[in-house]
Amino acid sequence: MPLGQGVEPWPNVEGYTDAGIAGRTVTTSQRVASAIAGSRAYYGNGRYWYGSTPLTNTSWSGFNQYLDGGAGAVCSDAAPYQDKIAICWGATRDIDVFNPATNTAAALAAGEKGNVCVGYAGRLLFSDETNAHELRLTTGGAIDTRLLDSPIVRMGLHGGKAVIATRTSIYLLGGKGDAATGMWIGEPEPLFSHGMWTGD
């Protein structure tokens, strides 16, 4: 109890074996996509999408399987998108939009596949599966595109903008989607180029 405040310096840790996912192997060669929406944590492992019990619960119980992407599907990334979660499956399946309120998913748009994604300004930015150099941006009316210098490998948020890492550079993207024109207002701004690509 430092200085009589009644505060413990470390959180409580409790071991737990989740019977529902114990048989699902996690390897260093396959990234595990994850996201938090509402009061639950979610993650994708191979063809399956799982959700936790509410994070506000006083006790923990197993993850539930909410989605099966089907034979051959591999979850490659996920990101909060509006009040839902966008799930990328690489070339194996169209991007899904998972609704945590109903535990159901629907395709973002027919034929739209992605490797990595990020939700920004109420829209979804994702890498194009068939052209890894292409950034695709939902606008509320259509999907706009931008070609970058090399294949896109990761996306995230930084400084109030979307950050896009390619094999050779890092870009920041602000702006917004214009539903009326189907265009994205704003351009990727080069932030840094590291030159040599070493791996994902």
Contacts in CASP RR format, 6 or more apart in sequence:
PFRMAT RR
TARGET T0000
AUTHOR 0000-0000-0000
METHOD contacts of the structure
MODEL  1
MPLGQGVEPWPNVEGYTDAGIAGRTVTTSQRVASAIAGSRAYYGNGRYWY
GSTPLTNTSWSGFNQYLDGGAGAVCSDAAPYQDKIAICWGATRDIDVFNP
ATNTAAALAAGEKGNVCVGYAGRLLFSDETNAHELRLTTGGAIDTRLLDS
PIVRMGLHGGKAVIATRTSIYLLGGKGDAATGMWIGEPEPLFSHGMWTGD
1 7 0 8 1.000
1 8 0 8 1.000
2 9 0 8 1.000
14 60 0 8 1.000
16 60 0 8 1.000
16 62 0 8 1.000
18 62 0 8 1.000
18 63 0 8 1.000
19 62 0 8 1.000
20 62 0 8 1.000
20 63 0 8 1.000
20 65 0 8 1.000
21 45 0 8 1.000
21 50 0 8 1.000
21 62 0 8 1.000
21 63 0 8 1.000
24 45 0 8 1.000
24 46 0 8 1.000
24 48 0 8 1.000
26 32 0 8 1.000
26 45 0 8 1.000
30 46 0 8 1.000
30 74 0 8 1.000
31 76 0 8 1.000
31 77 0 8 1.000
31 200 0 8 1.000
32 43 0 8 1.000
32 44 0 8 1.000
32 45 0 8 1.000
33 43 0 8 1.000
33 44 0 8 1.000
33 75 0 8 1.000
33 76 0 8 1.000
33 77 0 8 1.000
33 78 0 8 1.000
33 87 0 8 1.000
33 88 0 8 1.000
34 41 0 8 1.000
34 42 0 8 1.000
34 43 0 8 1.000
34 44 0 8 1.000
34 78 0 8 1.000
35 41 0 8 1.000
35 42 0 8 1.000
35 43 0 8 1.000
35 78 0 8 1.000
35 79 0 8 1.000
35 80 0 8 1.000
35 85 0 8 1.000
36 42 0 8 1.000
36 55 0 8 1.000
36 80 0 8 1.000
37 80 0 8 1.000
37 83 0 8 1.000
37 84 0 8 1.000
37 85 0 8 1.000
37 100 0 8 1.000
38 83 0 8 1.000
38 100 0 8 1.000
39 54 0 8 1.000
39 55 0 8 1.000
39 56 0 8 1.000
40 51 0 8 1.000
40 52 0 8 1.000
40 53 0 8 1.000
40 54 0 8 1.000
40 55 0 8 1.000
40 100 0 8 1.000
41 51 0 8 1.000
41 52 0 8 1.000
41 55 0 8 1.000
42 49 0 8 1.000
42 50 0 8 1.000
42 51 0 8 1.000
42 52 0 8 1.000
42 66 0 8 1.000
42 78 0 8 1.000
42 85 0 8 1.000
42 98 0 8 1.000
42 100 0 8 1.000
43 49 0 8 1.000
43 50 0 8 1.000
43 51 0 8 1.000
43 63 0 8 1.000
43 78 0 8 1.000
44 50 0 8 1.000
44 75 0 8 1.000
44 78 0 8 1.000
44 87 0 8 1.000
45 75 0 8 1.000
46 73 0 8 1.000
46 74 0 8 1.000
46 75 0 8 1.000
47 68 0 8 1.000
47 69 0 8 1.000
47 70 0 8 1.000
47 71 0 8 1.000
47 72 0 8 1.000
47 73 0 8 1.000
47 74 0 8 1.000
47 75 0 8 1.000
48 65 0 8 1.000
48 67 0 8 1.000
48 68 0 8 1.000
48 69 0 8 1.000
48 75 0 8 1.000
49 65 0 8 1.000
49 66 0 8 1.000
49 67 0 8 1.000
49 68 0 8 1.000
49 69 0 8 1.000
49 75 0 8 1.000
49 87 0 8 1.000
49 96 0 8 1.000
49 98 0 8 1.000
49 105 0 8 1.000
50 63 0 8 1.000
50 64 0 8 1.000
50 65 0 8 1.000
50 66 0 8 1.000
51 63 0 8 1.000
51 64 0 8 1.000
51 65 0 8 1.000
51 66 0 8 1.000
52 62 0 8 1.000
52 63 0 8 1.000
52 64 0 8 1.000
53 60 0 8 1.000
53 61 0 8 1.000
53 62 0 8 1.000
66 98 0 8 1.000
66 103 0 8 1.000
66 105 0 8 1.000
67 87 0 8 1.000
67 96 0 8 1.000
67 98 0 8 1.000
67 105 0 8 1.000
69 75 0 8 1.000
69 89 0 8 1.000
69 92 0 8 1.000
69 93 0 8 1.000
69 96 0 8 1.000
70 93 0 8 1.000
72 92 0 8 1.000
73 89 0 8 1.000
73 92 0 8 1.000
73 93 0 8 1.000
74 89 0 8 1.000
74 90 0 8 1.000
74 92 0 8 1.000
75 87 0 8 1.000
75 88 0 8 1.000
75 89 0 8 1.000
76 88 0 8 1.000
76 89 0 8 1.000
76 90 0 8 1.000
76 114 0 8 1.000
76 115 0 8 1.000
76 116 0 8 1.000
77 87 0 8 1.000
77 88 0 8 1.000
77 114 0 8 1.000
77 115 0 8 1.000
77 116 0 8 1.000
77 117 0 8 1.000
77 155 0 8 1.000
78 85 0 8 1.000
78 86 0 8 1.000
78 87 0 8 1.000
78 88 0 8 1.000
78 117 0 8 1.000
79 85 0 8 1.000
79 86 0 8 1.000
79 117 0 8 1.000
79 118 0 8 1.000
79 119 0 8 1.000
79 124 0 8 1.000
79 155 0 8 1.000
79 156 0 8 1.000
80 86 0 8 1.000
80 119 0 8 1.000
81 97 0 8 1.000
81 117 0 8 1.000
81 119 0 8 1.000
81 122 0 8 1.000
81 124 0 8 1.000
82 122 0 8 1.000
83 100 0 8 1.000
83 101 0 8 1.000
84 97 0 8 1.000
84 98 0 8 1.000
84 99 0 8 1.000
84 100 0 8 1.000
85 97 0 8 1.000
85 98 0 8 1.000
85 100 0 8 1.000
86 95 0 8 1.000
86 96 0 8 1.000
86 97 0 8 1.000
86 98 0 8 1.000
86 108 0 8 1.000
86 117 0 8 1.000
86 119 0 8 1.000
86 124 0 8 1.000
86 126 0 8 1.000
87 95 0 8 1.000
87 96 0 8 1.000
87 97 0 8 1.000
87 98 0 8 1.000
87 105 0 8 1.000
88 95 0 8 1.000
88 113 0 8 1.000
88 114 0 8 1.000
88 115 0 8 1.000
88 116 0 8 1.000
88 117 0 8 1.000
88 126 0 8 1.000
89 95 0 8 1.000
89 96 0 8 1.000
89 113 0 8 1.000
89 114 0 8 1.000
90 113 0 8 1.000
90 114 0 8 1.000
90 115 0 8 1.000
90 129 0 8 1.000
91 113 0 8 1.000
91 129 0 8 1.000
92 113 0 8 1.000
93 113 0 8 1.000
94 107 0 8 1.000
94 108 0 8 1.000
94 109 0 8 1.000
94 110 0 8 1.000
94 111 0 8 1.000
94 112 0 8 1.000
94 113 0 8 1.000
95 107 0 8 1.000
95 108 0 8 1.000
95 109 0 8 1.000
95 112 0 8 1.000
95 113 0 8 1.000
95 114 0 8 1.000
95 117 0 8 1.000
95 124 0 8 1.000
95 126 0 8 1.000
96 105 0 8 1.000
96 106 0 8 1.000
96 107 0 8 1.000
96 108 0 8 1.000
97 105 0 8 1.000
97 106 0 8 1.000
97 107 0 8 1.000
97 108 0 8 1.000
98 104 0 8 1.000
98 105 0 8 1.000
99 105 0 8 1.000
99 106 0 8 1.000
108 124 0 8 1.000
108 138 0 8 1.000
109 143 0 8 1.000
112 126 0 8 1.000
112 136 0 8 1.000
112 143 0 8 1.000
113 128 0 8 1.000
113 129 0 8 1.000
113 130 0 8 1.000
114 126 0 8 1.000
114 127 0 8 1.000
114 128 0 8 1.000
114 129 0 8 1.000
114 136 0 8 1.000
115 126 0 8 1.000
115 127 0 8 1.000
115 129 0 8 1.000
115 132 0 8 1.000
115 152 0 8 1.000
116 126 0 8 1.000
116 127 0 8 1.000
116 152 0 8 1.000
116 153 0 8 1.000
116 154 0 8 1.000
116 155 0 8 1.000
117 124 0 8 1.000
117 125 0 8 1.000
117 126 0 8 1.000
117 127 0 8 1.000
117 155 0 8 1.000
118 124 0 8 1.000
118 125 0 8 1.000
118 126 0 8 1.000
118 155 0 8 1.000
118 156 0 8 1.000
118 157 0 8 1.000
118 162 0 8 1.000
119 125 0 8 1.000
119 157 0 8 1.000
119 162 0 8 1.000
120 157 0 8 1.000
120 161 0 8 1.000
120 162 0 8 1.000
120 173 0 8 1.000
120 174 0 8 1.000
121 174 0 8 1.000
121 175 0 8 1.000
121 176 0 8 1.000
121 177 0 8 1.000
123 137 0 8 1.000
123 138 0 8 1.000
123 139 0 8 1.000
123 140 0 8 1.000
123 176 0 8 1.000
123 177 0 8 1.000
124 137 0 8 1.000
124 138 0 8 1.000
125 135 0 8 1.000
125 136 0 8 1.000
125 137 0 8 1.000
125 138 0 8 1.000
125 155 0 8 1.000
125 162 0 8 1.000
125 164 0 8 1.000
125 173 0 8 1.000
126 135 0 8 1.000
126 136 0 8 1.000
126 155 0 8 1.000
127 134 0 8 1.000
127 135 0 8 1.000
127 136 0 8 1.000
127 151 0 8 1.000
127 152 0 8 1.000
127 155 0 8 1.000
128 134 0 8 1.000
128 135 0 8 1.000
128 136 0 8 1.000
128 145 0 8 1.000
132 151 0 8 1.000
132 152 0 8 1.000
133 147 0 8 1.000
133 148 0 8 1.000
133 149 0 8 1.000
133 150 0 8 1.000
133 151 0 8 1.000
133 152 0 8 1.000
133 166 0 8 1.000
134 145 0 8 1.000
134 146 0 8 1.000
134 147 0 8 1.000
134 148 0 8 1.000
134 152 0 8 1.000
135 145 0 8 1.000
135 146 0 8 1.000
135 147 0 8 1.000
135 148 0 8 1.000
135 152 0 8 1.000
135 164 0 8 1.000
135 173 0 8 1.000
135 188 0 8 1.000
136 143 0 8 1.000
136 144 0 8 1.000
136 145 0 8 1.000
137 143 0 8 1.000
137 144 0 8 1.000
137 145 0 8 1.000
137 146 0 8 1.000
137 177 0 8 1.000
137 184 0 8 1.000
138 177 0 8 1.000
139 177 0 8 1.000
139 178 0 8 1.000
139 179 0 8 1.000
139 181 0 8 1.000
139 182 0 8 1.000
139 183 0 8 1.000
139 184 0 8 1.000
140 177 0 8 1.000
140 179 0 8 1.000
140 182 0 8 1.000
141 179 0 8 1.000
141 180 0 8 1.000
141 182 0 8 1.000
142 182 0 8 1.000
142 183 0 8 1.000
144 177 0 8 1.000
144 182 0 8 1.000
144 183 0 8 1.000
144 184 0 8 1.000
146 184 0 8 1.000
146 187 0 8 1.000
146 188 0 8 1.000
148 164 0 8 1.000
148 166 0 8 1.000
148 169 0 8 1.000
148 171 0 8 1.000
148 188 0 8 1.000
149 166 0 8 1.000
149 168 0 8 1.000
149 169 0 8 1.000
149 193 0 8 1.000
150 166 0 8 1.000
150 167 0 8 1.000
150 168 0 8 1.000
150 169 0 8 1.000
150 197 0 8 1.000
151 166 0 8 1.000
151 167 0 8 1.000
152 164 0 8 1.000
152 165 0 8 1.000
152 166 0 8 1.000
153 165 0 8 1.000
153 166 0 8 1.000
153 167 0 8 1.000
153 199 0 8 1.000
153 200 0 8 1.000
154 164 0 8 1.000
154 165 0 8 1.000
155 162 0 8 1.000
155 163 0 8 1.000
155 164 0 8 1.000
155 165 0 8 1.000
156 162 0 8 1.000
156 163 0 8 1.000
156 164 0 8 1.000
157 163 0 8 1.000
158 172 0 8 1.000
159 172 0 8 1.000
160 174 0 8 1.000
161 172 0 8 1.000
161 173 0 8 1.000
161 174 0 8 1.000
162 172 0 8 1.000
162 173 0 8 1.000
162 174 0 8 1.000
163 170 0 8 1.000
163 171 0 8 1.000
163 172 0 8 1.000
163 173 0 8 1.000
163 191 0 8 1.000
164 170 0 8 1.000
164 171 0 8 1.000
164 172 0 8 1.000
164 173 0 8 1.000
164 188 0 8 1.000
165 171 0 8 1.000
167 197 0 8 1.000
167 199 0 8 1.000
168 193 0 8 1.000
168 194 0 8 1.000
168 195 0 8 1.000
168 196 0 8 1.000
168 197 0 8 1.000
169 190 0 8 1.000
169 191 0 8 1.000
169 192 0 8 1.000
169 193 0 8 1.000
169 194 0 8 1.000
169 195 0 8 1.000
170 190 0 8 1.000
170 191 0 8 1.000
170 192 0 8 1.000
170 193 0 8 1.000
170 194 0 8 1.000
171 188 0 8 1.000
171 189 0 8 1.000
171 190 0 8 1.000
171 191 0 8 1.000
172 188 0 8 1.000
172 189 0 8 1.000
172 191 0 8 1.000
173 186 0 8 1.000
173 187 0 8 1.000
173 188 0 8 1.000
173 189 0 8 1.000
174 186 0 8 1.000
175 184 0 8 1.000
175 185 0 8 1.000
175 186 0 8 1.000
176 184 0 8 1.000
176 185 0 8 1.000
176 186 0 8 1.000
177 183 0 8 1.000
177 184 0 8 1.000
177 185 0 8 1.000
178 184 0 8 1.000
178 185 0 8 1.000
END
